């Protein structure tokens, strides 16, 4: 019998309610979609952001549509679409998850505070 600690996958992030609630970033109501593209071989920071932080953002911001892809012809990026048709592009290459989150806050957050 194979017994493990319940952590499965490359980063073994626990998708518990406590983990999801750790995010304190509320996106602006004008944000309608966030699309992340992580080509193979993926930048580690971008992949980690996708698996750890995107679920938290989704939990905190149910009004935003999130999607991901692995388009080989493009660079690693996060595209933020707003309801007024404006778009913000965040390049993810060589960035750590915390740096990516800072860019998200700078470009799309209504609030970011401790709870």
C-alpha positions, 0 to 999 in steps of 0.5 A: 500500500502506498501511503503519502502525506496527501500532497500530490503533484509538483508543488503539492499545494493544499487547496484547503479553505485556509489556503484559499483565504490567505489571498487578500487581493480583491481585483477591481470590478472592471476586471473581467478576465485573466488569461495566463500562458505558460509555454513548455518548458515553463518558467518555474515562477509562472508555473508556481504562480498558476498552481498556488496563487491563481486558485486564491485569486479565483476564490477571492474574485468570483466575478473574474474569468480565469483561464490558462494555456500552454501556447508554444509560439508565445512567451509566458505572460498574464493577460488582464482584460477589463470591461472597457476593452482595455488590456494589460500584459504582464510578462512572466519570464524570470519572475518569482510568484511574489513579483507576479502578484505585485504586478497583478496588484499594481495593474488590476487590484482594487484593494490589497490588505491584510485580513 
